[in-house]
Amino acid sequence: MSRNYYKLSLNRRFISRLVFLFLPFLITLQTVSLQAQTKVLIDDRMFEIDARLAIDSLYNRNYDGAWYLMNPWKESYPEHPIWLLWEGMELWWDVLDDLADTSLDRKFIEKMMEADFEASRLLRREPDHKDALIIKAVSTSYIARLHSNREEWVRSLQVGRAGYQAHMRLLEVAPDLPDNLFAEGMKLYYSAYIPENYPVVRAVSWFLPDGDRRGGIDTLTEASQKAVFARQEAAYFLGTIYLNYEGEYEKAKILYKGLTDRFPDNPYYRRLYLRTLAQLSEYREMMQFFDETMQHWHENNLPENKVMEAEIWYWYGRAQYYSGMLPASLESFSRSVALGSDLVNSRERDTHTLAAFFAGRASEQLRLQDEAKKYYTIAAAQRAVPDASRQARQRLRAL
């Protein structure tokens, strides 16, 4: 079984990081003040300080800590549309944590549409209000990102265009913001990458700005070093590009390790770091990181996260399997399969497919024929990772 199955399936979905994504951190950018009736929060230095800390809490999945910092501002400016955006950003982390679960899609889209609507109302009253431009850019871009996750490509481009237009206006209003480097880097890279690799998008590629893959990487690198609020988001997408598109795994490893260290309670970053270690065949490091993750979750009494557990048990099993630890790997794969079976849409999950397939392989090599048949049957019934399902069916016929 090729080690690239997981990566290939991940690439098909990772197009969700389209050019139209405009970072949530833009909500806190400090800019030159304009006279307006509605408070411009991003012009307030104290708001910038509180918002930066609140965003870090949000990324570390500490929603209560984030709202503790934001509540005084919400009480002072309760009608400001930024609070709708903030609620949408919280929902996005829940969506991103388990993309196979579509149950939050409607709620998320409705919240972001509400934020966009209120921002548009504010712009009609006060043209070029910077907060409103940012909210409109972010909210519509997140909706576009979700549509692309669901492979609704044209809809994603149509919705994302509104976010792009708001962002371009923001560049005119506040052209010298270092955090603009993030959005520009994303625009350059994905406007080049998408038409090259996705024919379904190529037909409407006139929607996209001119692209430059190398220029996009260079700009994102600069953003990861110079941006104030977008620094970690730029590092995340840069790591994703290196891991999924450019094959520069050592660079991805450094970036994801930094994010994991900074946001240790965020399970999503831990999953990405393990995937990167797997691409580098660093099996000892994978096993050590698995142990560290399980210990961290236990010692800090963090909420149960079956999506994370199912994936990291799978990667733990992969590390054991390729290290010649067959009985231990079978136990790990079996745990991953059991956890994945409890998740919604389990047949659509790459990890569940691969854990079952490798459990079948390990069982077969240990001469546990009945166990091998059981796990191959699970893998063969999956919709995700078609190559693994096909090979599972072949092994069932051979057994």
N, C-alpha and C positions, 0 to 999 in steps of 0.2 A: 504493500500500500504506500503510495507516494506521500511524503510528509507535506506536500503542497495542497492536499485536498482541502484542508481547513482554510488555508490562505486563499485559494481560488474562490471558495464560496464566500469568504469574508469580503473579497474584492467586489463581488457582484452587488453586495449590499452597501459597501462603504462609499459608494458614489453619493451617499447622503451628504457627504461634505462637499456640496456643490459651491460654485463661486458665489452663490447668493447668500451664504451664511455670513452674518455679521455679528460678531461676538457680543455676548451679553455684557461684557465688561465695559462696553461703550457707554453704558448708562451712568458711569461715574467720571467721565473725562472732564478735566478742568479746561475751560476755554474762556475766551474774552467775553465779558458780559455785554449783553444787549439789553436795552430798555424794553420791558414787557410787563404786562399786567400780571401774568402768571409767573410764579417763582421759577427761576431757572436754577434747578438744583445743582447742575453740573458746574455752575459758576461759584458755588459755595465751598470754600476750602474745608470747612468742618464736615460738610456732607461727603466730600471726597474721602476724607480720612475714615469716617464711619462706613461708607459704602465699600471701600477697599477691604476692610476687615470683614464686613458682612459677606462679601463675595467669596473670600477665602473660606468662611464658615459654610457657605452654600456648596462650594466645591468639595469640602470635607464632609458633606452630607449632614451637617449640623444645622437644620432649619431653624430650630428654636434659638440658637445662638445668633443666627443671621437676623431674625426678626427682633431680637432684643436690641440690636443696634439700630434697626430701621424704624421701629415703632415710634420713637419720639418724633421723627421726621414725618411719619404718616399722620400722627396726631396733629402736627402743625399744618400739614398740607394734605388733608384727607381726599381732596378732589383731584389730586394730581394723577394722571394716567400711569405713572411709573409703577404704582402698586399692582395694577393689573398685569403689567409685564413681569414683575417680580414673581407673582403667583404662577404665571406661565413658565418661568424659568425653573421653579421648583418642580412643576409637573414634568418638565422636559427631562430632568434627571431620573425621574421614575420611569419615563418612557425609554430612555436610553439604556437604563440598567437591564431592561429585558425587552429587546426589540421584537421578539417573537410573540409577545403578548400585545394585542391590538386594542385591549379593552379601554385604555385611556386616550386613544386617539381623538375621539370626538370631543371629549372634555378639554383636551389640550388645545385643539384647533379653535374651539369656541372661545377659550380664554384669550388666546393670542389675537383672534379676530376682534374681540372686545377691546383689547389694548390698542389695536390698529385703528379702530373706529374712533375711540376717544382721542387718540393722537391726531387723527385727521380733523376732528372738530376743533381741537386747539390750534392747529395750523391755519384753519379758515379764519379764526379770530385773530391770530397773531402769526403771520407768515414768518418762516425761518426761525421759529422757536426751537432752540437746539435740542432740548429734552424731547420735544414732540418728533423731530426728525429722527432722533436716535431710536425712540420707541417704535416708530413706524418701520424703520429699517430692520430692527431686530425682530419684531413680531412677525412680519410677513416673511422674513428670511427663515425663521424657524418653521413656519408652516410649510414652506418650500422644502426644507430639509426633511420633514416627516414624509411628504409626498414622495420624495426620491427614495427614502427608506422603503416605501411600499411599492417601488418601481413604477410609480405614476409619473413618468419622466416629463411629458409635455405639461401636465398640470403643475409640476414643480417649477418648470421654467416660467410658466405664465405668472404664477404667484410670486416667484422670486424676483421677477422683473420689477415689481413695485418696490421691493426692498432695495434693489440695486439703485433705482432712481432716487429714493430717499437718501441713500448713502452718498450718491454723487452730489446731491445738493448739500449735504453735510460737509463734504470736502470743500465746497465753495465757501461755506459759512465759516469753517474752522480748518483751514488747509494745513496748518503746521502741527497738528496733533501727532505725536509719535505712535499712538495706538492705531492710527490710520494705516500704518504699515501692515498690520495683520490682514485687514480686509483687502488691501491692494495685493498682498502676496497670494491670498486665496484666489482672488480674481485672476491673476496672471497664471497660476499653476493649473487650476481646474478648467479655465477656458481653453487651455491647450490640451489637457489630458482627456477631457470628456469626448470631444469630437473624434479624437484619434482612436479611442477604445470602445466607444458605444455607438454603433451604427444607428440605433433607434433615435439617438439624440442628434445625430449628424444632420438629419433632414431639417431640423429647426435650429441649427447652430448659429444662424444669423441673429438669434436672440443674445448670443454671448459676445462679450467684448473680445478684443484681440488677446491672445494668450501667449505665454512664454514660460515653459516648465522650469528652465534654469533660473530665469529671472524671478519666478515665483518662489523658488526655494531660497534664493539669496535674500529676497525681501522678507520672507517669513523668519529666516535666521536673524536678520536685523531686528525684526519685531520681538523675537524671543530674548533679545539682549537689551533693547532700548525701551520697549513699550512699558507703560506704567501698569495698566490694568489688564492688558492683553498678553502679557509676557507668558504666563503659563498656558493660555489657550493657543498661542502661536507654537509653543513647544509641543503641545499635544498633537496639533495637526501636522507639524513638521515630522514628529515621530511616526505618525500614521502614514505619511507620504513615503518616508524611508522604508517602513515595514512592508507596506502593501503594494507600492508601485515602483519604487526605485531599487529595492533589494539591498539597501545599505543598512544591514541589521545592527551593526555595532553602533552606528549613530542613533538608531531608534532605541537601542538598549539604554544608552546614556540619558536620553530625553525622558523615557518612561520611568527610569529609576528615580530621576529627580522629581517627577510628579508624584510617584508613590511615596517618596520620603516626605514630601511637603504635605500631601493629603493622604495620610495612612488609613483613614476610615472610609476612603472611596473605593469600593470593590471593583469598579470598572477599570481603574488604572492598574490594579493588581492583575486583573485578567489580561490586559494588554501586555504587561511586562512579562508574564509567563509565556504568552504566545511568542514574544520576541526571543526569549531564551530558547524556546523550542526550535526556532528557525536557525539558531546558532549551535544547536546540538549541545548545549551546556547543561547536561543532565544533572550533574552534581548541584549546580546552582539552582536548577529548577526544584529539586527536592528540598534544598535548604530554604528556598523562598516559600515553598508550600508549608513547611513546618513553622516558619516565622509568621505567615499569614494566619494559620489556625491558632497559634499562640496569641497573636495580637487580638483576634476576635474574642477569644475566651477571656483573656485578662481584662479587656476593656468592656466586657458585657455588651458587645455590639449586637444589633438585631440580627436574627437569622436571615441569611441570604442564600436561598437554595440555588439561585441562578449562578452565583459565584462559586458555591461549593461544588455543584455539578461540574463546572468547567475546570476548577483547579484540581479536583480529584482525577479528572480525565488527564490533565497534563502531568500530574504526579505519576499516574499509571504509565504514560508514554515515557517518562524519564526512567522509570523502573524497567519497562519492557526493553528499551534499547540499551539498558545497562545489564541485561541478562538476568534480571530478578523476576522471573516469570510468575511464580506463585503470588508474590507481593503485587505485581502489576495486575493480575487477574482480580485480586481483592479491590484494588483501587478502581479499576474499570467497572466492576460490579457496583460499587458504591455510587459512582457517577451515573450509571444506568438507573439505579433505584431512585436517586434524587431527581433525575431528569423525567422519570415517569410521572412524578407528582406535579410537574409544571404544565401549564396550559400549552396547547399546540405543540406537544412533544414531538410529533412527527415532522415538524418544520424546523427542528433544531439541529444544527450541525454537530454540536458537541454530543448530543444524545445518539445520533447516528454513528459517529466515530467511536464513542465509548463502547457501544454495543458491538461494533465490528471488531475492535481490538480485543474485547473480552472474548469474542469468538475465536480469534487467532490464538490468544494465549491459552484458552481452554483446549483448542485443537493440538497445540504443541505440547501441552501437558497430558495429552491422551485422555482428556475428559470429553468424550464424544457427545454425551447428552447435553452437557453445559454448552459446548460449542454450537450445537444445533439450536439451543434456546436463544443464545445471543445473536447468532446469524439470522434467525427468524425475525428478531426485533429490528436488526439493521436492514433487512430486506424489505420491511414494510414501511421504511422511512421515505419521506419525500425529499429531505435535505441530503446533500452530498450524493448525487446519483451514482457516481463511480463506486463509492463504498457500498451502496445498496446493491448495485449490479454484482460486485465481487462477492458479497454475502450470499446472493442467490446462487452464484456459481459454486461456492463452497458447500452450500446445502445440497446441491445436486451431487457433488463429489462424495459427500459423507453418506 
